[in-house]
Amino acid sequence: MKIHVSDMTCNHCVMKIQKQLMIDGIKANVQLSDKSVDFKSDADLPKVIASVEKAGYTVKK
């Protein structure tokens, strides 16, 4: 499963999102190259979106 974070622009953004995902107990891979967050389970989608938004970024649906 993959979501796009259009306002992720630098490595600081990546680290901020990764940190929030880790705090929330979500295993995901944040990629700056295509501005995405990859994760395994569809069931985690609401948690991932909430976590990214809590970090201050916008999820493009």
URRAJO-V34725 format. One record per backbone hydrogen bond with DSSP energy under -0.5 kcal/mol. CO is the residue of the C=O (numbers start at 1). NH is the residue of the N-H. If there is no record, write none. Layout:
# URRAJO-V34725
co=(CO & CO)
nh=(NH & NH)
This chain:
# URRAJO-V34725
co=(1 & 3 & 4 & 4 & 5 & 7 & 10 & 11 & 12 & 13 & 14 & 15 & 16 & 17 & 18 & 19 & 20 & 21 & 22 & 26 & 28 & 29 & 29 & 30 & 31 & 32 & 35 & 36 & 37 & 38 & 41 & 42 & 44 & 45 & 46 & 47 & 48 & 49 & 50 & 51 & 52 & 53 & 58 & 58 & 59 & 60)
nh=(39 & 37 & 6 & 60 & 8 & 9 & 14 & 15 & 16 & 17 & 18 & 19 & 20 & 21 & 22 & 23 & 24 & 26 & 25 & 28 & 30 & 31 & 38 & 32 & 36 & 35 & 5 & 31 & 3 & 29 & 44 & 45 & 48 & 49 & 50 & 51 & 52 & 53 & 54 & 55 & 57 & 56 & 7 & 60 & 61 & 4)
